[in-house]
Amino acid sequence: MKNKKNHSNNNGISRREFASRSALGLAGLTVSSTLGVVAQNTKTNMSGTSTNTTNRMLGDLEVSGIGLGCMSMKSGSYNPPRDKSEMIPVIRGAVDLGVTFFDTAEVYGPFTDEELVGEALQPVRDQVVIASKFGFNLTSGSRSGRNSKPANIKTAVEGMLKRLRTDRIDLLYLHRVDPEVPVEDVAGTVKELIKEGKALHFGLSEVAPDTIRRAHAEQKVAAVQSEYSMIERVLENQVIDTCGELGIGFVPWGVVNRGFLGDKFNEYSRFSDDSRFSSVPYFTPEAIKAHMPVLTLVREWARKKDATPAQIALAWVMEQKPYIVPIPGTTKLHHMKENMGALNIQFTVQELQEFRTELEKIPLIGVRAPETALTDR
Ligand SMILES: NC(=O)c1ccc[n+]([C@@H]2O[C@H](COP(=O)([O-])OP(=O)(O)OC[C@H]3O[C@@H](n4cnc5c(N)ncnc54)[C@H](OP(=O)(O)O)[C@@H]3O)[C@@H](O)[C@H]2O)c1
């Protein structure tokens, strides 16, 4: 990650400007808090009983209000790689809980997470939305640079269809922009794949507002996926608003801040050099200590709302805009169940303002500078 170390969220733009953008976002909420939300959805799950969930729209694509990020399951990004026999019940259990939105990518593993997701969801393929991502050179079997040349995208999609045991990718994302390929060419290639029926919707990941506009002009974008949480709020600088303006859904990852906002760590948590956590700027001893007041605030709201910290982290993000659909990653079905409980938590506009005021008082370490939101990552 290229995260610059800075000690507040408003490096590069004035505090007043940043605060007024936040206030504008909140003002938008009062008018739009029910828009984009689809009414209660009753469906039959794998064990034949009924579950209810509140769906949301990503452009024209309807998904459960919370999805499941499958990245760390088989590839073991934030945990040791888990066995397929342990993870299939988590994915199928999520379906039973009403989750219809599953996120993977060819680079996770590479390939092994898609294989897992494909096998787990095969019995319910027509009831779920599968999202996957292309954009890297994986011809040697491991990641070697970015590659979004049309031929590579088409090869990637053929592989995805086999691994995911399906004839279409519901949401096909560009994972990272390839500086050598104009995004219009990427969008044009996805447009062809959509015409062929191999992809149904187009998504972008970690992109600047201008890239979103250029891609969307060539092929309608359904969703933009990027990191966003109470701790990493840089995308409040134009990206999330651009999605709203263009009718594009926003899919945040890292919403529970890799478990930190789920109360998984404490101020003394330390990570070995070979752990993925050690490369994340929020997990230095200094940053963990600095961010404990955020966790304290989250715990306070959890008490007020009779909820858990992870539920508050998810509900807070969802309350920012009605077109936001988080995809928390988990290897544990009880965490998935807990996370789905966030769908039942609401904040009033006044509560959100109070929350925001307290949050903005806390200096953060390792977060991105606002201007970095205006360039592709
Ligand atoms: N587009 C991109 O570039 C990009 C980048 C990163 C990730 N993603 C996608 O986004 C998904 C989520 O991102 P992420 O995994 O990086 O971040 P995340 O969702 O913030 O964090 C996942 C971590 O949080 C823990 N967790 C989840 N629910 C919890 C709960 N209720 N209580 C306590 N801990 C909890 C999980 O541990 P347990 O396993 O113990 O529950 C896991 O280690 C990924 O799976 C992937 O699909 C996309």
The ligand as an SDF file (V2000), in Angstrom:
LIG
                    3D

 48 52  0  0  0  0  0  0  0  0999 V2000
  -10.8380   -4.2860   -4.1080 N   0  0  0  0  0  0  0  0  0  0  0  0
   -9.7890   -4.4670   -3.3440 C   0  0  0  0  0  0  0  0  0  0  0  0
   -8.6840   -4.0380   -3.6750 O   0  0  0  0  0  0  0  0  0  0  0  0
   -9.9320   -5.2160   -2.0530 C   0  0  0  0  0  0  0  0  0  0  0  0
   -8.8940   -5.1700   -1.0980 C   0  0  0  0  0  0  0  0  0  0  0  0
   -9.0640   -5.8750    0.0810 C   0  0  0  0  0  0  0  0  0  0  0  0
  -10.2230   -6.6120    0.3040 C   0  0  0  0  0  0  0  0  0  0  0  0
  -11.2020   -6.6480   -0.6560 N   0  0  0  0  0  0  0  0  0  0  0  0
  -12.4440   -7.4360   -0.4480 C   0  0  0  0  0  0  0  0  0  0  0  0
  -13.0910   -6.9460    0.7160 O   0  0  0  0  0  0  0  0  0  0  0  0
  -13.3000   -7.9990    1.6590 C   0  0  0  0  0  0  0  0  0  0  0  0
  -13.1530   -7.4420    3.0800 C   0  0  0  0  0  0  0  0  0  0  0  0
  -11.9200   -6.7690    3.2550 O   0  0  0  0  0  0  0  0  0  0  0  0
  -10.8480   -7.1170    4.3560 P   0  0  0  0  0  0  0  0  0  0  0  0
  -10.9440   -8.5650    4.6830 O   0  0  0  0  0  0  0  0  0  0  0  0
   -9.5440   -6.6040    3.8890 O   0  0  0  0  0  0  0  0  0  0  0  0
  -11.2440   -6.2120    5.5840 O   0  0  0  0  0  0  0  0  0  0  0  0
  -12.3250   -6.3030    6.7440 P   0  0  0  0  0  0  0  0  0  0  0  0
  -13.6020   -6.8370    6.2520 O   0  0  0  0  0  0  0  0  0  0  0  0
  -12.3040   -4.9730    7.4060 O   0  0  0  0  0  0  0  0  0  0  0  0
  -11.6370   -7.2780    7.8160 O   0  0  0  0  0  0  0  0  0  0  0  0
  -11.6860   -8.6500    7.7830 C   0  0  0  0  0  0  0  0  0  0  0  0
  -11.2050   -9.1360    9.1400 C   0  0  0  0  0  0  0  0  0  0  0  0
  -12.1620   -8.7090   10.1180 O   0  0  0  0  0  0  0  0  0  0  0  0
  -12.4830   -9.7930   10.9670 C   0  0  0  0  0  0  0  0  0  0  0  0
  -13.9150   -9.7000   11.2800 N   0  0  0  0  0  0  0  0  0  0  0  0
  -14.9710   -9.7300   10.4320 C   0  0  0  0  0  0  0  0  0  0  0  0
  -16.1230   -9.6450   11.0980 N   0  0  0  0  0  0  0  0  0  0  0  0
  -15.7940   -9.5440   12.4120 C   0  0  0  0  0  0  0  0  0  0  0  0
  -16.5470   -9.4410   13.6020 C   0  0  0  0  0  0  0  0  0  0  0  0
  -17.8750   -9.4230   13.5910 N   0  0  0  0  0  0  0  0  0  0  0  0
  -15.8790   -9.3430   14.7700 N   0  0  0  0  0  0  0  0  0  0  0  0
  -14.5190   -9.3550   14.8130 C   0  0  0  0  0  0  0  0  0  0  0  0
  -13.7480   -9.4780   13.7150 N   0  0  0  0  0  0  0  0  0  0  0  0
  -14.3830   -9.5740   12.5180 C   0  0  0  0  0  0  0  0  0  0  0  0
  -12.1550  -11.0450   10.2040 C   0  0  0  0  0  0  0  0  0  0  0  0
  -11.6890  -12.0340   11.0760 O   0  0  0  0  0  0  0  0  0  0  0  0
  -12.4380  -13.4640   11.2440 P   0  0  0  0  0  0  0  0  0  0  0  0
  -12.0780  -14.2840   10.0590 O   0  0  0  0  0  0  0  0  0  0  0  0
  -11.8660  -13.9450   12.5220 O   0  0  0  0  0  0  0  0  0  0  0  0
  -13.9120  -13.1590   11.3210 O   0  0  0  0  0  0  0  0  0  0  0  0
  -11.0740  -10.6210    9.2310 C   0  0  0  0  0  0  0  0  0  0  0  0
   -9.7830  -10.9180    9.7130 O   0  0  0  0  0  0  0  0  0  0  0  0
  -12.2480   -9.0560    1.2780 C   0  0  0  0  0  0  0  0  0  0  0  0
  -12.6360  -10.3490    1.6850 O   0  0  0  0  0  0  0  0  0  0  0  0
  -12.2040   -8.9250   -0.2170 C   0  0  0  0  0  0  0  0  0  0  0  0
  -13.2500   -9.6810   -0.8070 O   0  0  0  0  0  0  0  0  0  0  0  0
  -11.0590   -5.9480   -1.8100 C   0  0  0  0  0  0  0  0  0  0  0  0
  1  2  1  0
  2  3  2  0
  2  4  1  0
  4  5  1  0
  4 48  2  0
  5  6  2  0
  6  7  1  0
  7  8  2  0
  8  9  1  0
  8 48  1  0
  9 10  1  0
  9 46  1  0
 10 11  1  0
 11 12  1  0
 11 44  1  0
 12 13  1  0
 13 14  1  0
 14 15  2  0
 14 16  1  0
 14 17  1  0
 17 18  1  0
 18 19  2  0
 18 20  1  0
 18 21  1  0
 21 22  1  0
 22 23  1  0
 23 24  1  0
 23 42  1  0
 24 25  1  0
 25 26  1  0
 25 36  1  0
 26 27  1  0
 26 35  1  0
 27 28  2  0
 28 29  1  0
 29 30  1  0
 29 35  2  0
 30 31  1  0
 30 32  2  0
 32 33  1  0
 33 34  2  0
 34 35  1  0
 36 37  1  0
 36 42  1  0
 37 38  1  0
 38 39  2  0
 38 40  1  0
 38 41  1  0
 42 43  1  0
 44 45  1  0
 44 46  1  0
 46 47  1  0
M  CHG  2   8   1  16  -1
M  END
$$$$
